[in-house]
């Protein structure tokens, strides 16, 4: 009977050890967790994971101490602009507006704002290769999204 009890305990340990390890990995180091690819994209490597929000809000808080600033975002709902609005709501010198879709040219309103105040454009979705063609943008910083090859990027819009 003792063997049966040890066998049952050993079987329980085996059954629960893998889920416990995956859960622990996900809690402590999510970029290496063995979870389904769809979840990796959603929670770790994709734009919905929120990479860059903390760093960009700190950046905008510091810049807005002395000046009003305008922040344009790629997207009109969801992570951007709402992620920034949540963290910057107590900073009245930061003005945020989302734009979608982003075409071959920066929106005229953004270029006009750049003539009046420091203006920034935040990109977070992977299809932002057109950004490289905008001569009026200069990269302030970018943050890798998890272990992907995508980046959350903050650009300064240079007035022309």
N, C-alpha and C positions, 0 to 999 in steps of 0.2 A: 504494500500500500504506500510506503514511503516513496518508492520509485514512481508510482503513478502521480503522486503529488508533485515531485520534482519535475517530472515530464510536463505536467500541466503548467507549472510555474515557468519552466523554460520555454514552452510554447507561447505562453502569454508574453514573456519578455521579447521573443522573436517577433511576434505579431505587432507589438507596440513600439519596438525600438526604431524601426525605419520611419514611421510617421513622426515620432518624437524628434529624431535627428533632422528631418526635413523642416519641421516646425521651428526647431532651434536655429537651424541655418537661416531660415527666412527671417527670424526675429533679430539675429545678431549680424548676419552678413548676407543680405538678400541677393546680392549679385551672383552668388555661387549656389543658391538654393536649387535643389532638383524639383522644380515645379513645372507644370505644363507650359509649353511655349506661349500659348495665348495669355496666360497669367504673367509670364516673364515680360512680354511686350506691354501689357497693361500696367503692371505694378513696378517694373524695374527699368526696362530699357526704352520704353516708348514715351512720347510726349505727355501722356496723361499722368505719368509718375511724379511730375512736379519738379524735376531737376531744374536748377537755376533760379527758382522763385526766391529762395532765401537770400542768395547772393545778390540778386538784382534788387530786391527790396532794400537791403542794406546800402547798396550803391546809390539808389535813388533817394533814400533818406539823407545820406551825407551830402549829396549834390544840392538837394533842395533846402538845406539850412540857410543858404544865402540868396538863392534865386528861385523864382518860379520856374518850373520845368514842364515840358510836355512829353508824354510817353505814348507813342503809338504802338499798338500790338498787332501781331498777325493773328487775327481771329476776333470775333465779336461776342462770343459767349464761351463759357467753360473756363478752362485753366487761364487763358488770356482773353480778355483783360481781367476777369473776376479774381483770379489769384492775386494779382497785384493790388486790385482795389481793396480786397479784404485787409491786407497787411499795411496798406498806405492810407487808409481812410482817415487817420488822425493827422495827416500831413497835407494841409490845404494848399501848399505851394506845388503839389504834384497833380498835374492834370493828365488823365488817362483816357484814351479813346481807342477802340478796336476797329480794325479794317479787314474786310474780306469781300471778295478775293483780292489778292495782291497781284497786280498785272505786271506789265513790262516797265511801268514807271511808278515811282512813289506817288501816293495821292497828293494832289496840289495843296490840300489843306496842311499836310505835314511839312511840305517845303515852305509854305507861308509862315507856319509857326516857327520854323528854324530861323527865320529872319528876325523874329521878335524875342525869342527866349531859347535857352538850351533845349534841344529836342533830341529824343532818342527813339529808336525803333527796335522792338523786341521780336525776334523770330524764334519759333520753337518747333515747327514741323519740318520733316525731312526734305520736302520739296522746295527748298529756298535757294536753289542754285542761281536764280535770277538776281539775288542779292549782290552777287559778285559783279554784276553789270551796272550797279547803281554807283556812279562816281561820287555822288553826294554822301555816301555812307563811309564811316571809318569804324572798324571794330574796336569796341571798348573791352569786351571779354566774351569768352564762350565757355560753356561747361558741358562736358560729355554727359550724355544721358545713359547712365548705367554702364553697361559693357558694349553698347551699340556704337555705331559710327555716326550717330546723329548728335547735334549740339544745340543747346539753348544759347542763343547769341544776342548780345546787346550791342547795337550800333549807334553811334552819334550821327545825327543828320547835320551835315555841314551846309550852312546857308550859302546860296549862290547869288 
